[in-house]
């Protein structure tokens, strides 16, 4: 039995799943507006392993969200995944955030064109567009939204934490908006198992997340 641990930290949701032979066995998630993934991730990993009555030594691989998404969240997830892979001598599998979201959406919205969206602040989102057969109609990118965005592809389903931005712009157009369908480690299970069977692994030493945008930090003002 091939146990794979799945980590998703690209958004405000800190999510950990455990699968065996591609089937979801455990899932634990915490939504935190403060992105306190560094405090929660290890606890969630321990919980899914305990609930499944296995140890880290039983793991065959670790999959992790490769982005796009929160700079801080992605770094926490990837560094944790790499640390586990180093310590256990097991392979690392990368799954992009938008594809894992689409995998969950395909189960809910059959025969619909899908547009997963991750909030990138202001009126910007990370997104891609998938056809009904799962093929990519628009490559992954960071887009600034307006009322004419994606009109060549309508009608379809917008989902993820960036979807409300599009809903405000497309109020009268033919589309479905689902902000409740969000990033989750459970969306990685099938793709991760397929990559595991094909030996499609990342170089643990050199793998880095896909940010799409340069990191912009904020400097807190000092109180005089």
PyMOL commands that place a pseudoatom at each C-alpha (Angstrom):
pseudoatom trace, name=CA, resn=UNK, resi=1, chain=A, elem=C, hetatm=0, pos=[0.000, 0.000, 0.000]
pseudoatom trace, name=CA, resn=UNK, resi=2, chain=A, elem=C, hetatm=0, pos=[1.388, 3.393, -1.059]
pseudoatom trace, name=CA, resn=UNK, resi=3, chain=A, elem=C, hetatm=0, pos=[0.670, 6.032, 1.579]
pseudoatom trace, name=CA, resn=UNK, resi=4, chain=A, elem=C, hetatm=0, pos=[1.126, 9.605, 0.329]
pseudoatom trace, name=CA, resn=UNK, resi=5, chain=A, elem=C, hetatm=0, pos=[0.967, 12.709, 2.514]
pseudoatom trace, name=CA, resn=UNK, resi=6, chain=A, elem=C, hetatm=0, pos=[-0.482, 15.814, 0.819]
pseudoatom trace, name=CA, resn=UNK, resi=7, chain=A, elem=C, hetatm=0, pos=[0.182, 19.409, 1.921]
pseudoatom trace, name=CA, resn=UNK, resi=8, chain=A, elem=C, hetatm=0, pos=[-1.743, 22.464, 0.674]
pseudoatom trace, name=CA, resn=UNK, resi=9, chain=A, elem=C, hetatm=0, pos=[-0.704, 25.878, 2.022]
pseudoatom trace, name=CA, resn=UNK, resi=10, chain=A, elem=C, hetatm=0, pos=[-1.181, 28.203, -0.965]
pseudoatom trace, name=CA, resn=UNK, resi=11, chain=A, elem=C, hetatm=0, pos=[-4.086, 30.139, 0.579]
pseudoatom trace, name=CA, resn=UNK, resi=12, chain=A, elem=C, hetatm=0, pos=[-5.572, 30.947, 3.997]
pseudoatom trace, name=CA, resn=UNK, resi=13, chain=A, elem=C, hetatm=0, pos=[-6.555, 27.287, 4.275]
pseudoatom trace, name=CA, resn=UNK, resi=14, chain=A, elem=C, hetatm=0, pos=[-3.874, 25.086, 5.835]
pseudoatom trace, name=CA, resn=UNK, resi=15, chain=A, elem=C, hetatm=0, pos=[-4.807, 21.621, 4.592]
pseudoatom trace, name=CA, resn=UNK, resi=16, chain=A, elem=C, hetatm=0, pos=[-3.274, 18.170, 5.093]
pseudoatom trace, name=CA, resn=UNK, resi=17, chain=A, elem=C, hetatm=0, pos=[-4.533, 14.948, 3.540]
pseudoatom trace, name=CA, resn=UNK, resi=18, chain=A, elem=C, hetatm=0, pos=[-3.437, 11.329, 3.563]
pseudoatom trace, name=CA, resn=UNK, resi=19, chain=A, elem=C, hetatm=0, pos=[-4.153, 8.851, 0.790]
pseudoatom trace, name=CA, resn=UNK, resi=20, chain=A, elem=C, hetatm=0, pos=[-3.415, 5.219, 0.062]
pseudoatom trace, name=CA, resn=UNK, resi=21, chain=A, elem=C, hetatm=0, pos=[-3.195, 4.046, -3.542]
pseudoatom trace, name=CA, resn=UNK, resi=22, chain=A, elem=C, hetatm=0, pos=[-4.842, 7.275, -4.676]
pseudoatom trace, name=CA, resn=UNK, resi=23, chain=A, elem=C, hetatm=0, pos=[-7.830, 7.047, -2.311]
pseudoatom trace, name=CA, resn=UNK, resi=24, chain=A, elem=C, hetatm=0, pos=[-8.386, 9.774, 0.293]
pseudoatom trace, name=CA, resn=UNK, resi=25, chain=A, elem=C, hetatm=0, pos=[-8.126, 8.351, 3.828]
pseudoatom trace, name=CA, resn=UNK, resi=26, chain=A, elem=C, hetatm=0, pos=[-7.695, 11.381, 6.096]
pseudoatom trace, name=CA, resn=UNK, resi=27, chain=A, elem=C, hetatm=0, pos=[-8.220, 15.137, 5.770]
pseudoatom trace, name=CA, resn=UNK, resi=28, chain=A, elem=C, hetatm=0, pos=[-7.624, 17.937, 8.277]
pseudoatom trace, name=CA, resn=UNK, resi=29, chain=A, elem=C, hetatm=0, pos=[-7.980, 21.648, 7.483]
pseudoatom trace, name=CA, resn=UNK, resi=30, chain=A, elem=C, hetatm=0, pos=[-7.844, 24.986, 9.285]
pseudoatom trace, name=CA, resn=UNK, resi=31, chain=A, elem=C, hetatm=0, pos=[-8.749, 28.343, 7.716]
pseudoatom trace, name=CA, resn=UNK, resi=32, chain=A, elem=C, hetatm=0, pos=[-6.722, 31.197, 9.201]
pseudoatom trace, name=CA, resn=UNK, resi=33, chain=A, elem=C, hetatm=0, pos=[-6.809, 34.806, 7.992]
pseudoatom trace, name=CA, resn=UNK, resi=34, chain=A, elem=C, hetatm=0, pos=[-3.403, 35.369, 9.616]
pseudoatom trace, name=CA, resn=UNK, resi=35, chain=A, elem=C, hetatm=0, pos=[-1.729, 32.602, 7.580]
pseudoatom trace, name=CA, resn=UNK, resi=36, chain=A, elem=C, hetatm=0, pos=[-0.466, 30.899, 10.749]
pseudoatom trace, name=CA, resn=UNK, resi=37, chain=A, elem=C, hetatm=0, pos=[0.445, 27.796, 8.755]
pseudoatom trace, name=CA, resn=UNK, resi=38, chain=A, elem=C, hetatm=0, pos=[3.818, 27.494, 10.440]
pseudoatom trace, name=CA, resn=UNK, resi=39, chain=A, elem=C, hetatm=0, pos=[2.057, 26.833, 13.744]
pseudoatom trace, name=CA, resn=UNK, resi=40, chain=A, elem=C, hetatm=0, pos=[-0.648, 24.536, 12.364]
pseudoatom trace, name=CA, resn=UNK, resi=41, chain=A, elem=C, hetatm=0, pos=[0.939, 22.412, 9.644]
pseudoatom trace, name=CA, resn=UNK, resi=42, chain=A, elem=C, hetatm=0, pos=[2.968, 20.044, 11.822]
pseudoatom trace, name=CA, resn=UNK, resi=43, chain=A, elem=C, hetatm=0, pos=[0.009, 19.523, 14.157]
pseudoatom trace, name=CA, resn=UNK, resi=44, chain=A, elem=C, hetatm=0, pos=[-2.255, 18.605, 11.247]
pseudoatom trace, name=CA, resn=UNK, resi=45, chain=A, elem=C, hetatm=0, pos=[0.343, 16.195, 9.864]
pseudoatom trace, name=CA, resn=UNK, resi=46, chain=A, elem=C, hetatm=0, pos=[0.614, 14.471, 13.231]
pseudoatom trace, name=CA, resn=UNK, resi=47, chain=A, elem=C, hetatm=0, pos=[-3.177, 14.257, 13.438]
pseudoatom trace, name=CA, resn=UNK, resi=48, chain=A, elem=C, hetatm=0, pos=[-3.769, 12.596, 10.051]
pseudoatom trace, name=CA, resn=UNK, resi=49, chain=A, elem=C, hetatm=0, pos=[-0.989, 10.078, 10.684]
pseudoatom trace, name=CA, resn=UNK, resi=50, chain=A, elem=C, hetatm=0, pos=[-2.359, 9.256, 14.134]
pseudoatom trace, name=CA, resn=UNK, resi=51, chain=A, elem=C, hetatm=0, pos=[-5.920, 8.889, 12.837]
pseudoatom trace, name=CA, resn=UNK, resi=52, chain=A, elem=C, hetatm=0, pos=[-4.712, 6.484, 10.153]
pseudoatom trace, name=CA, resn=UNK, resi=53, chain=A, elem=C, hetatm=0, pos=[-2.640, 4.555, 12.710]
pseudoatom trace, name=CA, resn=UNK, resi=54, chain=A, elem=C, hetatm=0, pos=[0.564, 4.889, 10.694]
pseudoatom trace, name=CA, resn=UNK, resi=55, chain=A, elem=C, hetatm=0, pos=[3.948, 6.535, 11.284]
pseudoatom trace, name=CA, resn=UNK, resi=56, chain=A, elem=C, hetatm=0, pos=[6.019, 8.806, 9.021]
pseudoatom trace, name=CA, resn=UNK, resi=57, chain=A, elem=C, hetatm=0, pos=[8.112, 5.755, 8.132]
pseudoatom trace, name=CA, resn=UNK, resi=58, chain=A, elem=C, hetatm=0, pos=[5.067, 4.257, 6.415]
pseudoatom trace, name=CA, resn=UNK, resi=59, chain=A, elem=C, hetatm=0, pos=[4.915, 7.108, 3.897]
pseudoatom trace, name=CA, resn=UNK, resi=60, chain=A, elem=C, hetatm=0, pos=[5.930, 6.397, 0.304]
pseudoatom trace, name=CA, resn=UNK, resi=61, chain=A, elem=C, hetatm=0, pos=[6.003, 10.059, -0.791]
pseudoatom trace, name=CA, resn=UNK, resi=62, chain=A, elem=C, hetatm=0, pos=[4.950, 13.603, 0.053]
pseudoatom trace, name=CA, resn=UNK, resi=63, chain=A, elem=C, hetatm=0, pos=[3.048, 15.853, -2.351]
pseudoatom trace, name=CA, resn=UNK, resi=64, chain=A, elem=C, hetatm=0, pos=[2.896, 19.606, -1.903]
pseudoatom trace, name=CA, resn=UNK, resi=65, chain=A, elem=C, hetatm=0, pos=[1.229, 22.556, -3.554]
pseudoatom trace, name=CA, resn=UNK, resi=66, chain=A, elem=C, hetatm=0, pos=[3.750, 24.149, -5.899]
pseudoatom trace, name=CA, resn=UNK, resi=67, chain=A, elem=C, hetatm=0, pos=[1.763, 27.378, -6.234]
pseudoatom trace, name=CA, resn=UNK, resi=68, chain=A, elem=C, hetatm=0, pos=[0.690, 29.877, -7.209]
pseudoatom trace, name=CA, resn=UNK, resi=69, chain=A, elem=C, hetatm=0, pos=[-0.555, 31.436, -4.006]
pseudoatom trace, name=CA, resn=UNK, resi=70, chain=A, elem=C, hetatm=0, pos=[0.629, 33.092, -0.820]
pseudoatom trace, name=CA, resn=UNK, resi=71, chain=A, elem=C, hetatm=0, pos=[4.400, 33.581, -0.791]
pseudoatom trace, name=CA, resn=UNK, resi=72, chain=A, elem=C, hetatm=0, pos=[4.659, 32.811, 2.917]
pseudoatom trace, name=CA, resn=UNK, resi=73, chain=A, elem=C, hetatm=0, pos=[2.217, 29.912, 2.807]
pseudoatom trace, name=CA, resn=UNK, resi=74, chain=A, elem=C, hetatm=0, pos=[3.963, 28.236, -0.116]
pseudoatom trace, name=CA, resn=UNK, resi=75, chain=A, elem=C, hetatm=0, pos=[7.391, 28.536, 1.504]
pseudoatom trace, name=CA, resn=UNK, resi=76, chain=A, elem=C, hetatm=0, pos=[6.096, 26.937, 4.700]
pseudoatom trace, name=CA, resn=UNK, resi=77, chain=A, elem=C, hetatm=0, pos=[4.488, 24.056, 2.842]
pseudoatom trace, name=CA, resn=UNK, resi=78, chain=A, elem=C, hetatm=0, pos=[7.438, 23.381, 0.563]
pseudoatom trace, name=CA, resn=UNK, resi=79, chain=A, elem=C, hetatm=0, pos=[10.061, 23.617, 3.317]
pseudoatom trace, name=CA, resn=UNK, resi=80, chain=A, elem=C, hetatm=0, pos=[8.037, 21.206, 5.474]
pseudoatom trace, name=CA, resn=UNK, resi=81, chain=A, elem=C, hetatm=0, pos=[7.601, 18.769, 2.591]
pseudoatom trace, name=CA, resn=UNK, resi=82, chain=A, elem=C, hetatm=0, pos=[11.289, 18.899, 1.699]
pseudoatom trace, name=CA, resn=UNK, resi=83, chain=A, elem=C, hetatm=0, pos=[12.269, 18.355, 5.328]
pseudoatom trace, name=CA, resn=UNK, resi=84, chain=A, elem=C, hetatm=0, pos=[10.111, 15.238, 5.537]
pseudoatom trace, name=CA, resn=UNK, resi=85, chain=A, elem=C, hetatm=0, pos=[11.447, 13.882, 2.252]
pseudoatom trace, name=CA, resn=UNK, resi=86, chain=A, elem=C, hetatm=0, pos=[15.053, 14.444, 3.339]
pseudoatom trace, name=CA, resn=UNK, resi=87, chain=A, elem=C, hetatm=0, pos=[14.518, 12.832, 6.728]
pseudoatom trace, name=CA, resn=UNK, resi=88, chain=A, elem=C, hetatm=0, pos=[12.578, 9.835, 5.432]
pseudoatom trace, name=CA, resn=UNK, resi=89, chain=A, elem=C, hetatm=0, pos=[14.415, 9.339, 2.146]
pseudoatom trace, name=CA, resn=UNK, resi=90, chain=A, elem=C, hetatm=0, pos=[11.198, 9.473, 0.106]
pseudoatom trace, name=CA, resn=UNK, resi=91, chain=A, elem=C, hetatm=0, pos=[10.313, 11.362, -3.096]
pseudoatom trace, name=CA, resn=UNK, resi=92, chain=A, elem=C, hetatm=0, pos=[8.720, 14.797, -3.411]
pseudoatom trace, name=CA, resn=UNK, resi=93, chain=A, elem=C, hetatm=0, pos=[5.743, 15.347, -5.734]
pseudoatom trace, name=CA, resn=UNK, resi=94, chain=A, elem=C, hetatm=0, pos=[4.621, 18.822, -6.846]
pseudoatom trace, name=CA, resn=UNK, resi=95, chain=A, elem=C, hetatm=0, pos=[0.991, 19.601, -7.697]
pseudoatom trace, name=CA, resn=UNK, resi=96, chain=A, elem=C, hetatm=0, pos=[-0.005, 23.092, -8.794]
pseudoatom trace, name=CA, resn=UNK, resi=97, chain=A, elem=C, hetatm=0, pos=[-2.709, 24.743, -6.700]
pseudoatom trace, name=CA, resn=UNK, resi=98, chain=A, elem=C, hetatm=0, pos=[-5.089, 25.531, -9.558]
pseudoatom trace, name=CA, resn=UNK, resi=99, chain=A, elem=C, hetatm=0, pos=[-5.050, 22.007, -10.989]
pseudoatom trace, name=CA, resn=UNK, resi=100, chain=A, elem=C, hetatm=0, pos=[-5.824, 20.482, -7.599]
pseudoatom trace, name=CA, resn=UNK, resi=101, chain=A, elem=C, hetatm=0, pos=[-8.743, 22.909, -7.224]
pseudoatom trace, name=CA, resn=UNK, resi=102, chain=A, elem=C, hetatm=0, pos=[-9.998, 21.929, -10.678]
pseudoatom trace, name=CA, resn=UNK, resi=103, chain=A, elem=C, hetatm=0, pos=[-9.815, 18.241, -9.765]
pseudoatom trace, name=CA, resn=UNK, resi=104, chain=A, elem=C, hetatm=0, pos=[-12.325, 18.860, -6.971]
pseudoatom trace, name=CA, resn=UNK, resi=105, chain=A, elem=C, hetatm=0, pos=[-14.516, 21.060, -9.167]
pseudoatom trace, name=CA, resn=UNK, resi=106, chain=A, elem=C, hetatm=0, pos=[-14.762, 18.411, -11.899]
pseudoatom trace, name=CA, resn=UNK, resi=107, chain=A, elem=C, hetatm=0, pos=[-16.509, 16.168, -9.367]
pseudoatom trace, name=CA, resn=UNK, resi=108, chain=A, elem=C, hetatm=0, pos=[-19.145, 18.842, -8.691]
pseudoatom trace, name=CA, resn=UNK, resi=109, chain=A, elem=C, hetatm=0, pos=[-19.532, 20.571, -12.053]
pseudoatom trace, name=CA, resn=UNK, resi=110, chain=A, elem=C, hetatm=0, pos=[-19.643, 17.976, -14.818]
pseudoatom trace, name=CA, resn=UNK, resi=111, chain=A, elem=C, hetatm=0, pos=[-19.423, 19.270, -18.394]
pseudoatom trace, name=CA, resn=UNK, resi=112, chain=A, elem=C, hetatm=0, pos=[-18.577, 22.810, -17.292]
pseudoatom trace, name=CA, resn=UNK, resi=113, chain=A, elem=C, hetatm=0, pos=[-15.666, 25.030, -18.275]
pseudoatom trace, name=CA, resn=UNK, resi=114, chain=A, elem=C, hetatm=0, pos=[-13.759, 25.706, -15.054]
pseudoatom trace, name=CA, resn=UNK, resi=115, chain=A, elem=C, hetatm=0, pos=[-11.827, 28.739, -13.838]
pseudoatom trace, name=CA, resn=UNK, resi=116, chain=A, elem=C, hetatm=0, pos=[-10.148, 28.265, -10.440]
pseudoatom trace, name=CA, resn=UNK, resi=117, chain=A, elem=C, hetatm=0, pos=[-9.133, 31.588, -8.885]
pseudoatom trace, name=CA, resn=UNK, resi=118, chain=A, elem=C, hetatm=0, pos=[-6.791, 32.347, -6.011]
pseudoatom trace, name=CA, resn=UNK, resi=119, chain=A, elem=C, hetatm=0, pos=[-6.883, 35.832, -4.519]
pseudoatom trace, name=CA, resn=UNK, resi=120, chain=A, elem=C, hetatm=0, pos=[-3.711, 37.792, -5.300]
pseudoatom trace, name=CA, resn=UNK, resi=121, chain=A, elem=C, hetatm=0, pos=[-4.921, 40.985, -3.546]
pseudoatom trace, name=CA, resn=UNK, resi=122, chain=A, elem=C, hetatm=0, pos=[-6.613, 44.095, -4.921]
pseudoatom trace, name=CA, resn=UNK, resi=123, chain=A, elem=C, hetatm=0, pos=[-8.328, 43.159, -8.222]
pseudoatom trace, name=CA, resn=UNK, resi=124, chain=A, elem=C, hetatm=0, pos=[-5.728, 40.555, -9.135]
pseudoatom trace, name=CA, resn=UNK, resi=125, chain=A, elem=C, hetatm=0, pos=[-6.070, 36.775, -9.126]
pseudoatom trace, name=CA, resn=UNK, resi=126, chain=A, elem=C, hetatm=0, pos=[-4.034, 33.718, -10.027]
pseudoatom trace, name=CA, resn=UNK, resi=127, chain=A, elem=C, hetatm=0, pos=[-6.076, 31.634, -12.426]
pseudoatom trace, name=CA, resn=UNK, resi=128, chain=A, elem=C, hetatm=0, pos=[-6.244, 29.273, -15.368]
pseudoatom trace, name=CA, resn=UNK, resi=129, chain=A, elem=C, hetatm=0, pos=[-9.130, 27.947, -17.455]
pseudoatom trace, name=CA, resn=UNK, resi=130, chain=A, elem=C, hetatm=0, pos=[-9.884, 24.268, -18.037]
pseudoatom trace, name=CA, resn=UNK, resi=131, chain=A, elem=C, hetatm=0, pos=[-12.128, 22.800, -20.745]
pseudoatom trace, name=CA, resn=UNK, resi=132, chain=A, elem=C, hetatm=0, pos=[-14.726, 20.152, -19.938]
pseudoatom trace, name=CA, resn=UNK, resi=133, chain=A, elem=C, hetatm=0, pos=[-12.223, 17.417, -20.858]
pseudoatom trace, name=CA, resn=UNK, resi=134, chain=A, elem=C, hetatm=0, pos=[-9.615, 18.829, -18.460]
pseudoatom trace, name=CA, resn=UNK, resi=135, chain=A, elem=C, hetatm=0, pos=[-7.395, 20.378, -21.127]
pseudoatom trace, name=CA, resn=UNK, resi=136, chain=A, elem=C, hetatm=0, pos=[-6.014, 23.877, -20.545]
pseudoatom trace, name=CA, resn=UNK, resi=137, chain=A, elem=C, hetatm=0, pos=[-7.736, 26.688, -22.448]
pseudoatom trace, name=CA, resn=UNK, resi=138, chain=A, elem=C, hetatm=0, pos=[-5.790, 29.507, -20.781]
pseudoatom trace, name=CA, resn=UNK, resi=139, chain=A, elem=C, hetatm=0, pos=[-2.390, 28.970, -19.156]
pseudoatom trace, name=CA, resn=UNK, resi=140, chain=A, elem=C, hetatm=0, pos=[-1.800, 29.826, -15.516]
pseudoatom trace, name=CA, resn=UNK, resi=141, chain=A, elem=C, hetatm=0, pos=[-1.213, 33.537, -14.943]
pseudoatom trace, name=CA, resn=UNK, resi=142, chain=A, elem=C, hetatm=0, pos=[-1.656, 36.459, -12.561]
pseudoatom trace, name=CA, resn=UNK, resi=143, chain=A, elem=C, hetatm=0, pos=[-4.434, 38.633, -14.009]
pseudoatom trace, name=CA, resn=UNK, resi=144, chain=A, elem=C, hetatm=0, pos=[-5.904, 42.014, -13.128]
pseudoatom trace, name=CA, resn=UNK, resi=145, chain=A, elem=C, hetatm=0, pos=[-9.670, 41.620, -13.502]
pseudoatom trace, name=CA, resn=UNK, resi=146, chain=A, elem=C, hetatm=0, pos=[-12.136, 43.824, -15.361]
pseudoatom trace, name=CA, resn=UNK, resi=147, chain=A, elem=C, hetatm=0, pos=[-15.625, 43.392, -16.807]
pseudoatom trace, name=CA, resn=UNK, resi=148, chain=A, elem=C, hetatm=0, pos=[-14.196, 42.064, -20.092]
pseudoatom trace, name=CA, resn=UNK, resi=149, chain=A, elem=C, hetatm=0, pos=[-11.971, 39.403, -18.549]
pseudoatom trace, name=CA, resn=UNK, resi=150, chain=A, elem=C, hetatm=0, pos=[-12.419, 35.907, -20.026]
pseudoatom trace, name=CA, resn=UNK, resi=151, chain=A, elem=C, hetatm=0, pos=[-15.461, 36.775, -22.174]
pseudoatom trace, name=CA, resn=UNK, resi=152, chain=A, elem=C, hetatm=0, pos=[-14.039, 34.555, -24.934]
pseudoatom trace, name=CA, resn=UNK, resi=153, chain=A, elem=C, hetatm=0, pos=[-14.595, 31.495, -22.740]
pseudoatom trace, name=CA, resn=UNK, resi=154, chain=A, elem=C, hetatm=0, pos=[-18.064, 32.005, -21.226]
pseudoatom trace, name=CA, resn=UNK, resi=155, chain=A, elem=C, hetatm=0, pos=[-20.162, 30.413, -19.847]
pseudoatom trace, name=CA, resn=UNK, resi=156, chain=A, elem=C, hetatm=0, pos=[-18.269, 28.660, -17.065]
pseudoatom trace, name=CA, resn=UNK, resi=157, chain=A, elem=C, hetatm=0, pos=[-17.722, 28.212, -13.342]
pseudoatom trace, name=CA, resn=UNK, resi=158, chain=A, elem=C, hetatm=0, pos=[-15.540, 30.585, -11.306]
pseudoatom trace, name=CA, resn=UNK, resi=159, chain=A, elem=C, hetatm=0, pos=[-14.465, 29.172, -7.962]
pseudoatom trace, name=CA, resn=UNK, resi=160, chain=A, elem=C, hetatm=0, pos=[-11.950, 29.687, -5.172]
pseudoatom trace, name=CA, resn=UNK, resi=161, chain=A, elem=C, hetatm=0, pos=[-11.298, 32.632, -2.874]
pseudoatom trace, name=CA, resn=UNK, resi=162, chain=A, elem=C, hetatm=0, pos=[-10.744, 34.921, -5.874]
pseudoatom trace, name=CA, resn=UNK, resi=163, chain=A, elem=C, hetatm=0, pos=[-14.172, 34.190, -7.386]
pseudoatom trace, name=CA, resn=UNK, resi=164, chain=A, elem=C, hetatm=0, pos=[-16.088, 36.942, -5.495]
pseudoatom trace, name=CA, resn=UNK, resi=165, chain=A, elem=C, hetatm=0, pos=[-14.023, 39.559, -7.339]
pseudoatom trace, name=CA, resn=UNK, resi=166, chain=A, elem=C, hetatm=0, pos=[-15.261, 38.197, -10.653]
pseudoatom trace, name=CA, resn=UNK, resi=167, chain=A, elem=C, hetatm=0, pos=[-18.826, 37.953, -9.369]
pseudoatom trace, name=CA, resn=UNK, resi=168, chain=A, elem=C, hetatm=0, pos=[-18.867, 41.702, -8.722]
pseudoatom trace, name=CA, resn=UNK, resi=169, chain=A, elem=C, hetatm=0, pos=[-17.834, 42.350, -12.337]
pseudoatom trace, name=CA, resn=UNK, resi=170, chain=A, elem=C, hetatm=0, pos=[-19.985, 39.702, -14.033]
pseudoatom trace, name=CA, resn=UNK, resi=171, chain=A, elem=C, hetatm=0, pos=[-23.293, 40.153, -12.212]
pseudoatom trace, name=CA, resn=UNK, resi=172, chain=A, elem=C, hetatm=0, pos=[-25.420, 39.974, -15.373]
pseudoatom trace, name=CA, resn=UNK, resi=173, chain=A, elem=C, hetatm=0, pos=[-23.430, 37.353, -17.271]
pseudoatom trace, name=CA, resn=UNK, resi=174, chain=A, elem=C, hetatm=0, pos=[-23.901, 33.629, -17.703]
pseudoatom trace, name=CA, resn=UNK, resi=175, chain=A, elem=C, hetatm=0, pos=[-21.663, 32.110, -15.045]
pseudoatom trace, name=CA, resn=UNK, resi=176, chain=A, elem=C, hetatm=0, pos=[-21.625, 30.219, -11.761]
pseudoatom trace, name=CA, resn=UNK, resi=177, chain=A, elem=C, hetatm=0, pos=[-19.622, 31.576, -8.816]
pseudoatom trace, name=CA, resn=UNK, resi=178, chain=A, elem=C, hetatm=0, pos=[-18.544, 29.216, -6.041]
pseudoatom trace, name=CA, resn=UNK, resi=179, chain=A, elem=C, hetatm=0, pos=[-16.277, 30.790, -3.423]
pseudoatom trace, name=CA, resn=UNK, resi=180, chain=A, elem=C, hetatm=0, pos=[-16.834, 27.808, -1.122]
pseudoatom trace, name=CA, resn=UNK, resi=181, chain=A, elem=C, hetatm=0, pos=[-14.912, 25.461, -3.405]
pseudoatom trace, name=CA, resn=UNK, resi=182, chain=A, elem=C, hetatm=0, pos=[-11.383, 26.256, -2.296]
pseudoatom trace, name=CA, resn=UNK, resi=183, chain=A, elem=C, hetatm=0, pos=[-7.833, 24.944, -2.153]
pseudoatom trace, name=CA, resn=UNK, resi=184, chain=A, elem=C, hetatm=0, pos=[-7.673, 21.596, -0.358]
pseudoatom trace, name=CA, resn=UNK, resi=185, chain=A, elem=C, hetatm=0, pos=[-5.032, 18.906, -0.061]
pseudoatom trace, name=CA, resn=UNK, resi=186, chain=A, elem=C, hetatm=0, pos=[-7.745, 16.398, -0.988]
pseudoatom trace, name=CA, resn=UNK, resi=187, chain=A, elem=C, hetatm=0, pos=[-7.549, 17.675, -4.561]
pseudoatom trace, name=CA, resn=UNK, resi=188, chain=A, elem=C, hetatm=0, pos=[-3.983, 16.362, -4.891]
pseudoatom trace, name=CA, resn=UNK, resi=189, chain=A, elem=C, hetatm=0, pos=[-4.662, 12.675, -4.251]
pseudoatom trace, name=CA, resn=UNK, resi=190, chain=A, elem=C, hetatm=0, pos=[-5.331, 11.328, -7.754]
pseudoatom trace, name=CA, resn=UNK, resi=191, chain=A, elem=C, hetatm=0, pos=[-2.696, 13.417, -9.534]
pseudoatom trace, name=CA, resn=UNK, resi=192, chain=A, elem=C, hetatm=0, pos=[-0.082, 12.663, -6.882]
pseudoatom trace, name=CA, resn=UNK, resi=193, chain=A, elem=C, hetatm=0, pos=[-0.683, 8.907, -7.166]
pseudoatom trace, name=CA, resn=UNK, resi=194, chain=A, elem=C, hetatm=0, pos=[-0.405, 9.108, -10.961]
pseudoatom trace, name=CA, resn=UNK, resi=195, chain=A, elem=C, hetatm=0, pos=[2.903, 10.966, -10.676]
pseudoatom trace, name=CA, resn=UNK, resi=196, chain=A, elem=C, hetatm=0, pos=[4.096, 8.482, -8.064]
pseudoatom trace, name=CA, resn=UNK, resi=197, chain=A, elem=C, hetatm=0, pos=[3.455, 5.564, -10.414]
pseudoatom trace, name=CA, resn=UNK, resi=198, chain=A, elem=C, hetatm=0, pos=[5.254, 7.376, -13.242]
pseudoatom trace, name=CA, resn=UNK, resi=199, chain=A, elem=C, hetatm=0, pos=[8.218, 8.329, -11.012]
pseudoatom trace, name=CA, resn=UNK, resi=200, chain=A, elem=C, hetatm=0, pos=[7.599, 12.015, -11.754]
pseudoatom trace, name=CA, resn=UNK, resi=201, chain=A, elem=C, hetatm=0, pos=[9.434, 13.434, -8.762]
pseudoatom trace, name=CA, resn=UNK, resi=202, chain=A, elem=C, hetatm=0, pos=[11.059, 16.765, -7.940]
pseudoatom trace, name=CA, resn=UNK, resi=203, chain=A, elem=C, hetatm=0, pos=[14.677, 17.365, -6.991]
pseudoatom trace, name=CA, resn=UNK, resi=204, chain=A, elem=C, hetatm=0, pos=[14.321, 17.809, -3.237]
pseudoatom trace, name=CA, resn=UNK, resi=205, chain=A, elem=C, hetatm=0, pos=[17.459, 19.930, -3.008]
pseudoatom trace, name=CA, resn=UNK, resi=206, chain=A, elem=C, hetatm=0, pos=[16.523, 22.480, -5.665]
pseudoatom trace, name=CA, resn=UNK, resi=207, chain=A, elem=C, hetatm=0, pos=[12.722, 22.521, -5.889]
pseudoatom trace, name=CA, resn=UNK, resi=208, chain=A, elem=C, hetatm=0, pos=[11.090, 25.932, -5.367]
pseudoatom trace, name=CA, resn=UNK, resi=209, chain=A, elem=C, hetatm=0, pos=[7.430, 27.003, -5.507]
pseudoatom trace, name=CA, resn=UNK, resi=210, chain=A, elem=C, hetatm=0, pos=[5.941, 28.839, -8.483]
pseudoatom trace, name=CA, resn=UNK, resi=211, chain=A, elem=C, hetatm=0, pos=[5.098, 32.319, -7.197]
pseudoatom trace, name=CA, resn=UNK, resi=212, chain=A, elem=C, hetatm=0, pos=[4.123, 34.002, -10.527]
pseudoatom trace, name=CA, resn=UNK, resi=213, chain=A, elem=C, hetatm=0, pos=[4.636, 37.394, -8.838]
pseudoatom trace, name=CA, resn=UNK, resi=214, chain=A, elem=C, hetatm=0, pos=[7.542, 39.016, -7.057]
pseudoatom trace, name=CA, resn=UNK, resi=215, chain=A, elem=C, hetatm=0, pos=[7.206, 39.032, -3.280]
pseudoatom trace, name=CA, resn=UNK, resi=216, chain=A, elem=C, hetatm=0, pos=[6.249, 42.456, -1.924]
pseudoatom trace, name=CA, resn=UNK, resi=217, chain=A, elem=C, hetatm=0, pos=[6.796, 42.814, 1.800]
pseudoatom trace, name=CA, resn=UNK, resi=218, chain=A, elem=C, hetatm=0, pos=[5.386, 45.432, 4.107]
pseudoatom trace, name=CA, resn=UNK, resi=219, chain=A, elem=C, hetatm=0, pos=[7.326, 47.416, 6.659]
pseudoatom trace, name=CA, resn=UNK, resi=220, chain=A, elem=C, hetatm=0, pos=[5.586, 48.157, 9.923]
pseudoatom trace, name=CA, resn=UNK, resi=221, chain=A, elem=C, hetatm=0, pos=[5.757, 51.761, 11.064]
pseudoatom trace, name=CA, resn=UNK, resi=222, chain=A, elem=C, hetatm=0, pos=[7.533, 52.347, 14.316]
pseudoatom trace, name=CA, resn=UNK, resi=223, chain=A, elem=C, hetatm=0, pos=[5.557, 53.997, 17.075]
pseudoatom trace, name=CA, resn=UNK, resi=224, chain=A, elem=C, hetatm=0, pos=[7.376, 57.096, 18.270]
for i in range(1, 224): cmd.bond("trace and resi %d" % i, "trace and resi %d" % (i + 1))
show_as sticks, trace
zoom trace
